[in-house]
């Protein structure tokens, strides 16, 4: 019997559907039956992760743990979570389940190392940037990391919250592009799209700059984990 992937979703819904789509697209399958089984809990009751980290907002762990347990009960053999900021709480979720839980941050760092990256520029939420979840893992692998200045970071947050999450395709991208160029000027060899709304934004707004998409990295890692082939490998 084929193994099953469980997605702790809802953070946000578009990022969840983006991960599912990428799982389907990267799986080396020639029929419906050759694809992997995927269970998704699109739990939109999970409180905002950045607010919880930075300003004492509601703790998201109880709802994330409910999703994890629910997915294990549905038959998931491995869990994945398409929210970078939520990985700040990763170690508090794993005790609730008895199945493996792939860590998107670690998988992304492995991919950067595989590509020979020595310095990366992080585009992410304030919560992800300030929590240090990426920098800690990248530092441990000997990869430097730079982040936008405070003014440029505000433009990144606007694209995430006022653009993708709000479904606003007419948002002004001037500051966002300035943030990107600032990172390359600071020595970044590639961008890490460290918020799952950002690969969606890069597609929607046709941003063409070197990047690593953690959602895609996670999709491939999950497909490999359950024993299916990845296209092109």
C-alpha positions as CSV (number, residue, x, y, z in Angstrom):
1,X,0.0,0.0,0.0
2,X,1.3,3.5,-0.9
3,X,2.1,5.9,1.9
4,X,0.0,9.0,2.5
5,X,1.0,12.6,2.8
6,X,-0.8,14.8,5.4
7,X,-0.9,18.6,4.9
8,X,-1.5,20.9,7.9
9,X,-3.1,23.7,5.8
10,X,-5.0,26.9,6.1
11,X,-1.9,29.1,6.6
12,X,-3.1,30.4,4.2
13,X,-5.5,28.6,1.9
14,X,-3.7,29.7,-1.3
15,X,-0.4,28.5,0.0
16,X,-2.0,25.2,0.9
17,X,-3.4,24.7,-2.6
18,X,0.0,25.7,-4.1
19,X,1.7,23.0,-2.1
20,X,-0.8,20.4,-3.2
21,X,-0.5,21.4,-6.8
22,X,3.2,21.2,-6.7
23,X,3.0,17.7,-5.2
24,X,0.9,16.6,-8.1
25,X,3.2,18.3,-10.7
26,X,6.4,16.9,-9.4
27,X,5.2,13.3,-9.0
28,X,6.4,11.1,-11.8
29,X,3.1,9.5,-12.6
30,X,1.4,8.5,-15.8
31,X,-2.1,7.9,-14.5
32,X,-4.3,8.9,-11.5
33,X,-3.5,5.7,-9.8
34,X,0.3,6.4,-9.8
35,X,-0.1,9.7,-7.9
36,X,0.3,9.7,-4.1
37,X,-2.6,10.0,-1.7
38,X,-2.8,13.4,0.0
39,X,-4.9,14.4,3.0
40,X,-5.4,18.1,3.6
41,X,-6.8,19.8,6.7
42,X,-7.3,23.4,5.5
43,X,-7.7,24.6,9.1
44,X,-8.4,28.4,8.8
45,X,-9.0,28.5,12.6
46,X,-5.2,28.5,13.2
47,X,-4.4,32.0,14.5
48,X,-1.9,34.3,12.8
49,X,1.6,33.0,13.5
50,X,3.4,36.3,13.1
51,X,1.1,38.0,15.6
52,X,1.7,35.2,18.1
53,X,5.5,35.5,17.8
54,X,5.8,39.3,17.9
55,X,2.8,40.8,19.7
56,X,1.3,38.2,22.1
57,X,-1.4,37.0,19.7
58,X,-3.3,33.8,20.2
59,X,-1.2,30.7,20.4
60,X,-1.6,28.8,17.1
61,X,-0.2,25.5,18.5
62,X,-3.5,24.0,19.8
63,X,-5.2,24.3,16.4
64,X,-2.0,23.1,14.5
65,X,-1.8,20.1,16.9
66,X,-5.5,19.3,16.3
67,X,-4.8,19.2,12.5
68,X,-1.7,17.0,13.0
69,X,-3.7,14.5,15.1
70,X,-6.6,14.6,12.7
71,X,-4.4,13.9,9.7
72,X,-2.7,11.0,11.5
73,X,-6.1,9.6,12.2
74,X,-7.0,9.9,8.5
75,X,-4.1,7.7,7.7
76,X,-1.2,10.1,7.0
77,X,2.2,8.5,7.2
78,X,4.1,11.8,7.1
79,X,3.1,15.4,7.9
80,X,4.1,18.6,6.1
81,X,3.2,22.2,6.8
82,X,3.1,25.0,4.1
83,X,3.8,27.9,6.4
84,X,7.4,29.0,7.1
85,X,6.5,31.1,10.1
86,X,4.7,28.2,11.7
87,X,7.9,26.2,11.9
88,X,8.8,28.4,14.8
89,X,6.4,26.2,16.7
90,X,7.5,22.9,15.0
91,X,9.0,21.4,18.2
92,X,5.8,21.9,20.1
93,X,3.7,20.1,17.5
94,X,5.7,16.9,17.0
95,X,5.0,15.4,20.5
96,X,1.3,15.2,19.5
97,X,1.9,12.7,16.7
98,X,3.7,9.4,16.2
99,X,4.5,9.9,12.5
100,X,7.4,11.8,10.9
101,X,7.0,15.5,10.3
102,X,9.2,17.0,7.6
103,X,10.7,20.3,8.4
104,X,10.5,22.8,5.5
105,X,13.2,25.0,6.8
106,X,15.7,22.2,7.1
107,X,14.8,20.8,3.7
108,X,15.3,24.3,2.1
109,X,18.8,24.6,3.8
110,X,19.8,21.2,2.4
111,X,18.7,22.4,-1.1
112,X,20.7,25.6,-0.8
113,X,23.8,23.6,0.2
114,X,23.2,21.2,-2.7
115,X,23.1,24.2,-5.1
116,X,26.4,25.5,-3.6
117,X,24.9,28.7,-2.2
118,X,27.1,30.6,0.2
119,X,24.8,33.5,1.0
120,X,21.1,33.8,0.5
121,X,18.6,36.7,0.8
122,X,15.5,35.9,2.9
123,X,12.1,37.2,1.9
124,X,9.6,36.3,4.7
125,X,7.2,37.6,7.3
126,X,8.4,39.7,10.2
127,X,7.7,36.7,12.4
128,X,10.0,34.4,10.4
129,X,12.7,37.1,10.1
130,X,12.8,38.0,13.8
131,X,12.3,34.5,15.1
132,X,15.6,33.4,13.4
133,X,14.2,30.0,12.3
134,X,15.9,30.3,8.9
135,X,19.1,32.0,10.0
136,X,19.7,29.4,12.7
137,X,19.4,26.4,10.3
138,X,21.3,28.1,7.5
139,X,24.1,29.2,9.9
140,X,24.4,25.6,11.1
141,X,25.0,24.5,7.4
142,X,27.6,27.3,6.8
143,X,25.3,29.4,4.6
144,X,25.1,33.2,5.2
145,X,21.8,35.0,5.2
146,X,20.8,38.6,4.7
147,X,17.4,40.2,5.2
148,X,15.7,43.4,4.0
149,X,16.1,46.7,5.9
150,X,13.0,47.7,8.0
151,X,11.6,50.0,5.3
152,X,11.9,47.4,2.6
153,X,10.6,44.7,4.9
154,X,7.3,46.6,5.2
155,X,6.9,46.3,1.5
156,X,7.4,42.5,1.7
157,X,4.8,42.3,4.4
158,X,2.4,44.3,2.3
159,X,2.8,41.9,-0.7
160,X,2.1,39.0,1.6
161,X,-0.9,40.4,3.6
162,X,-2.3,43.1,1.5
163,X,-1.5,41.4,-1.8
164,X,-1.7,37.6,-1.9
165,X,-3.7,37.0,1.3
166,X,-6.2,39.8,0.4
167,X,-6.5,38.7,-3.2
168,X,-5.3,42.1,-4.4
169,X,-3.5,41.9,-7.7
170,X,-3.2,45.7,-8.1
171,X,-0.9,46.3,-5.2
172,X,2.1,48.6,-5.8
173,X,5.2,46.4,-6.1
174,X,7.8,49.2,-6.2
175,X,9.0,48.7,-2.6
176,X,9.0,44.9,-3.0
177,X,11.3,45.1,-6.0
178,X,13.6,47.5,-4.1
179,X,13.7,44.9,-1.3
180,X,14.8,42.2,-3.7
181,X,17.5,44.4,-5.3
182,X,18.7,45.4,-1.8
183,X,19.3,41.7,-1.0
184,X,21.3,41.0,-4.1
185,X,23.3,44.2,-3.4
186,X,24.1,42.7,0.0
187,X,25.7,39.7,-1.6
188,X,22.8,37.3,-1.9
189,X,23.3,34.7,-4.7
190,X,19.7,33.7,-4.5
191,X,16.4,34.5,-2.7
192,X,14.7,32.2,-0.3
193,X,11.0,32.7,-0.7
194,X,10.5,32.2,3.1
195,X,6.7,32.7,3.2
196,X,4.5,30.3,1.3
197,X,2.5,33.3,-0.1
198,X,5.7,34.5,-1.9
199,X,6.0,31.7,-4.5
200,X,2.3,32.5,-5.3
201,X,3.3,36.2,-5.5
202,X,6.2,35.5,-7.8
203,X,3.9,33.6,-10.1
204,X,1.0,36.1,-10.0
205,X,3.3,39.1,-10.6
206,X,5.8,37.3,-12.8
207,X,8.8,38.2,-10.7
208,X,11.9,36.7,-12.5
209,X,14.8,36.6,-10.0
210,X,16.9,33.7,-8.9
211,X,15.2,32.0,-6.0
212,X,14.6,28.8,-4.0
213,X,11.0,28.0,-3.4
214,X,10.6,26.1,-0.1
215,X,7.1,25.0,-1.1
216,X,8.6,23.2,-4.1
217,X,11.5,21.8,-2.1
218,X,9.0,20.5,0.5
219,X,6.7,19.0,-2.2
220,X,9.6,17.0,-3.6
221,X,10.8,15.9,-0.2
222,X,7.4,14.6,0.7
223,X,7.0,12.7,-2.6
224,X,10.4,11.1,-2.1
225,X,9.5,10.2,1.5
226,X,6.4,8.2,0.5
227,X,8.4,6.3,-2.1
228,X,7.1,7.9,-5.3
229,X,9.3,9.2,-8.1
230,X,10.0,12.9,-8.7
231,X,10.0,14.1,-12.3
232,X,13.4,14.8,-13.7
233,X,15.2,12.8,-11.0
